[in-house]
Amino acid sequence: MFRHLTSSRFAVIYHPISPKSHIRMASRSSAPGILREISRGDLSLGAANSIVCKTGFKALGSYNWLDKPEPTILVPGSPPKWTPRPTETQLTPDAGHVLIDQNAHRCPDHPLEPLFRALLTNNPAIDLTTIDLVTDRNNLRKLLRFVSNQDDKPFTIRVQRLGTTTLFTRTEPKSSEHITGFRGFGHEFEKAYTSWPRGMENSTGHNRIVQYNLCGLKLVVRFEVDASTHVGTVVDADTLSSLLGGVSLAPVCDSTTFHVTRRGTLVPQESVLEIKTRAVSRTLDLADVLPQLWFSETPALAVGYHSRGRFGSVKPEKMDLEGWERNNAPMLRKLVEMLRVIVKEAEKAEGRRCVVQGMGDGTLRIVKGSAVDCLPGDIKAKFQ
């Protein structure tokens, strides 16, 4: 089904960043609450011969959000199936209420909670203390754009250190919005060119959780999946119980305000697909899209080009993630150095909490965090 542009890879070589590499930072500011201020121009590239790469890539789990008043997820859930239209299709523009960050919208107190509920449902014995950093892909994209000077949009990331693990919580000005005026066709295109598998019809989104090592840091990364080309059977709780020899499938969630149901299929990584739309007069800028795919090892991209909402044939294409990695090694080294600095500041901060602020002017501030925990108590205890 794919039109291959190049082969992708999973086996890579890692040479650690030289210990002489560093980030030169301004001294701690006397302004109240500021722990560190970093200028983009002060970032070190690290050793010139160091190779930035991902190793040990593994899919840990996934889940679907359900459209219910109380937070409810299906684990592992299943992503929408890629179901392209055989003929040209006229779509209406996006309208109505849309979600920007569904995890924060449905679980505002603890947006990272569903990630850990899914992991613990899939593997109750998982050792969370072996993880260095847990984050949404979106946070990594923002930090990479900062170090590479791609844009200066302000951003905020909440940070908390639990045991030897650092958690980044995505923070947006708003988790949802009501579209007014013309905003393109992206949401309507996904509705028209994908379909939820049987048993997933009430889903509003699919999140995937992966693990890999990045220059010595063991990362767990969550991201939303637009679609999958995998054709499989959705497994419900009764079938799972039978396959497991009658093992109880009672949810691991202790909270009465968060519900977990076992249903779905963890699809193969090679089937995961990102979807974008553009007008025929405006070619998609792969320089902005490839980092998104690289951070999640999403192998393929489907771009729907339209003329006033009329879409023609759309075929997923394999992306050259390895080539992008080689060409952007200096910026990735900067990113890794930045991650290490943030981890160090969180470890020293009061309550082991801080907030990362991209100021929009080429500087990044690390400031004191609030007293609010990023996770409920029963999950926090697993990091001790």
N, C-alpha and C positions, 0 to 999 in steps of 0.2 A: 504493500500500500504506500510505503514511503518512497519518495524520490531522493536517493542518497546523494548528498553533496560531498561527504567525506566520512571516513570511519571514525567512530568515537572510541574512547579508551577508558579503562578503569585501573590498569596497572601503571604506576608512575614511580619516579625516583624522587627522593627527598634529601636535600642537603640542608642542614639547619642554618639559620641566619647566623652570621658571624657574631661572636660575643662583643666585638668592637663596635658593632652597629648600635645606634641609639637614636632617641628622639630628643632633640634639644627643646626644652620647654621653659617658658617664663617661670620665674619664681612664684611661689604661692602669693596670690593677690591679697592685699589688705582689705579688700572689699568683703563685707560680711557674706558668708555662705559659699564663696568661691574657693574650691579646693585646688584647681589647676586650670590654667588657660593655655591652649596650644594653638600656635599659628600653623597654617598649612605649609608655609615656607620653611618651618623648622623641622619637618619630618625627614628622617633619614631613609635612604633607599635600601639600607642593609648591604650585605656583601654582594658585590657585582656578580659573583659566580653562583650565588645561591639560587636554587630552583624552587619555585613555589608550585605546589601541587596538592591534590587531594589523594589520600590513601585510605584504605580500609572502609570504603563506602559501603553502607548497608542501610536498607529500609527497615526501620524499627516498628512502624505501625501507621495507622491512618484512622480517620473517623469522619462521619457525616454529621453536620448540624441538621436538626429537624425543626420544622416550623411549629414550635409549641411555646406557650407562655413561660414555662419553666425550662431552664437549660437542660437540653436532652441531646445526647449524641448516640449514633450507631457506631459500634467498633467491630471490625475495622471499616465498616461502610464500604462504599464503592463509588468511584467517580462517574460522572456522566459519560456515556458512550459517544464517540465521535460518529455522527450520522450525517454525512454530507448530502446536500441536495443534488439530484441528478441534472436539474435544469436551473436556469437563472431564477433567482428568487428576489422579489421586492419586499423589503422590510420597512417598518415604520421606525422613526427615531426613538431612542431611549426616552423613557418618561417614568414618572412616579417615584416611589421610594426605593432607594438602592443602598446596599450596605458597603461601607468602605473598609471596616475592620470588623468582621462578623464575630470574632472571638471576644473583642471588647464590647461589642453591642449586646451580645447575649450573656456575657459573663463579666460585667464591668468591674467588679471588685477584684477579680483574679483572672485576667485574660489568658494566663498561662495554664490555668487549672485544667481545661479540657485536654491539653497536650499530655499532661501527666496522668490524667484519668485513663486516657487511651493506652499509654505505655504500660500502666500497671494492670489494666484489664488484659492486655495482650501477653504480658509477662510479669506476674506478681512478684517474682523473685529478682527482678532487675536491680542491679546495684547502681543507684543514682550517684553515689559518691565518686565513681570513676570518671564522671563527665566534667570537663573543664568549663564549658560554656554552653548555655541553652539560649536560643534566640529565634526570632522569626527571620526569614529571609529578607524581609523588608528592611530590617535594621542594618543588615550587612550591606544592602544596596545603598542606603543613605550614607553610611560611613565611607564606602568606596567612592561615591560621587564627591564627598567632601575632600578626600585625600587626592583625588585625581583632577580636582578643579573643574568638574563637569557642570556644576551649577552651585548656586549659593542659596538654595531654599532652606529656611530655618527648619530644624527638626528637634525632637526631644525623645530620649530613650531613658526609661527608668531602669536602674541597676540595683541588684541586691546580691550579696554574697551569702551563700548557705553552705557551711562546711568548707569544702575545697571547690565548690561549684559556683560559678557566677551566672546569674540569670538576667537577661535583657528583656524588658517588657516594652513592646511597641506602644507608642503613645501618639495618637492623632488628635487634631483639634476637635474632630467629631467622628463618631463611629458609623454614622449613616447620614444620608441627605435626601432631600426631595428635589428631583431634577426640574429645573425651570429653564425654558429656552432650549436651543439645539445643543446637544452634547454628544452627537455621534450615534453609532449603531452597535457598539460593542456588546451591551447586555442582550439586545434583541437578537444579535447574530448567534450568541452562545445558546440562547433558547431554541433557535431554529435549526442549528447545526449539531446539537447534542441532544441526548435523551437519557433520562435516569433509568437504570435497570429495574426490573421488577423487584418490588420490596423496598425501593429507595425513593418512591415517587414523592414523598413529603419532605425530601431533603432540600436544603437551601445552600449547600456548599460542601466541598470535600477537602479536608486537610490531610497532608502527608507529613510524616516525621522521619527524617533520615539522620544518619550518623556518619561522620568522617573525621579524619585527622588532617589538620591544616597547619603545616610547619610546627608540629609539636603540640598543638592545641586540639583536644578532642571535643568536637562540636556536635551538638544535637540541634538540627535546624528544622523548623516547621514552615510549610508553605502551602498555598492553596493550589489545587490541581484543577485546570479548566476542563480536561477531558482525558479519556483513555481510548486507545485503539484495541484494547484487550477484550475479547469476547469470552466470557466465562459465566459460571452459574453462581448466583448469589446464595450464600449459605446462611440459613437462619439459625436461631439458637437451638432448636430441637435437633437439627442435623448435626451441629457442632457437638452437642452433648453426646450424640450417638457415636460420632467419629472419635471422641475422646474417651470412649468406654464408660459413659455414664457419669463422668466428672461433673460436679455441680457448676453451673454457669451463673450463679448469683453475682450481681454486680459487686465490684470491689469498693464502690463509692459509699462512704459512710454518711454523706450529707443528704439531708432530706430535700435540699434545694437543687441538687444536681443529679440527673438520671443518666444511666448508661445501659444500653441494650446491645447485646452481641448479635450482629448480623452483618453480612457482607463478605467481601473478598479483598485481600491485599493484592492489588494488581502488580504485575511485573514492572520494574523500573523502566524498561525499554519501551513500554507502552504509554508512558505519561506524555501528555501533549499540552503545550501552551498555545493560546489562541489570541490573535490580535486582528484588528480591522483598521483599514485606512481607505481614504478616497484615492481613486486611480491617479489623481493629480499630485499625490503626496506619498512618495515611497517611504516605507518603514525604515527607520534608522536602526540598523542592527547593533550599532555601538551602544545603544541604550538597552536593547533587549538581551544581548548575549550575556552580560553579567548576571541578569536575573536567572537565566537558564543554567549558567555555570554553578551558581551557589547551590542549586538544587539538583544538579546533574539531570536536568530535563532534556532529553535528547532531540526532541522534534518541535517544530513550530509550524502552525497553520495560520496563514495570513489571508484574510478575506478582503479583497479590494472591491470597491463599489463605485458606481456612478449614480449619485443621488439616491442611494439606498438600494440599488439593484446590484446584487452580487452574482458573479459567475462561478465557474468551477474553482474549487479550493482543494489543494492537495498538501498534506503535511510534508515538510522537508526536514531531513536530518541536518543538524547544525554542527559547525566545526568548533566544538568547545575546546579541544586541545590547542588549536591554532590561536584562539582568543587567549587562552592561558599563557602561551609562550609570549605573545605580543604585549601582554599586560602584566608581566611578572614584576616590574618595578612598582607599579601601583598596588599590586597584591602584597608585596613586601611591606609597603607603607601601612596597608590595612592591618596586617598581622601585628606590626609594632604598635599601632594605635590600640588594638584589642588588648594587648598585654598591659599597656599603660592604664586603660580603663579598669581592668581586673585588679591591678595593683592599688589604684585609688579606692576602689570599692572595699578592698580588704582593710585599708587603713581608716576608712571613713567611720564616723559615728554611727553605731547601729549597723555597720557594714552595708550601708545604703547610700547611693548617690544618684545624681541625674546628669546625663550627658545632654548638652545643648549645642546644636549647630547654630551659630549666631547669624548666619546669612551674610557675613562679611569676611569670610576666609579664616575665622577663628572658631575654636571649639572650647566650650567651658565644661568643666566637671564641677558640679555644685552639690551642696548637701542635699540628701534625700529626705523624704517625709518618713513618718513613723509607720506608714501603712505597709504591711507585708504583701509580697507579690503572690503568695500561695497560702491556702488554708493550713491550719495547724497539723492535720493528719499527714499531709504530703510533706510539709516542712520537716517533720520528725524523721523522715526517711533519708535526710541528708546528714544526720548526726553520725 
